[in-house]
Amino acid sequence: MRLDKFLVECGLGSRTEVKKILKSGKVTVNETIEKSAKAQIAEKEDTITYQGQVLTYEKFVYYLLNKPKGVISATEDAKHKTVLDLLDDTARQKEVFPVGRLDIDTHGLLLLTNNGALAHELLSPKKHVDKLYRAEVTGIMTAEDRNRFARGIELKDFTCQPADLEIVETDENRQTSLVHIRIAEGKFHQVKRMVAACGKEVLDLQRLSMGPLTLDNELALGAYRRLTADELETLTAFGVEV
Ligand code: URA
């Protein structure tokens, strides 16, 4: 790959910034100063340093975002802020994208990566990757609702796979319920539609987990962090390069 691309992807800066860095003679390839942005390197074999520090190339990056309400799970949008607008330049330069979608008014765990094969695995209906949601709903959810979830709720256009509904608490005065819903699919507005099929309405929806990844309580809304080595290890179970 080109040296400037490598340096951009290592997070040194934009292409223009990287060009300047190269000109200043602070980059070496196999112990020789390299000033040309166009120089070709073998990113896995060559030793590239910046100011004496060895740079290691990461093909894939993974960010765990606590998505706030009001931003959309897309890479671009004419009207709204997207989840990419929450990231710094280094992350954006890695050309990450959200793995699946959360509605604009849903908050919580969203994985961003540039690993298309892994995203495909996580989203594949055949893989039945569990997603756990916390929902505040209007109305009192009942044991009968729980049974309907377990049997598979029939919506207008499809029948949902069996899902778990856990009633965490109900408030008779306010006529609201707090529930946890676990589904293995990811159809458009699925949780809201399942709750609506029981005659209730979702007031607030938060995703708590997706497959082996769990929302990090240390992450403020809109904040993100890289996956830890342990979290990455759990993703190797999907059988693709991570
Ligand atoms: N189900 C929904 O209805 N909305 C989401 O954002 C995610 C799951």
Residues whose N, C-alpha, C, O or C-beta is under 5 A from the ligand:
A	BS01	URA	R101 L102 D103 T106 K187 H189 Q190 V191 K192 R193
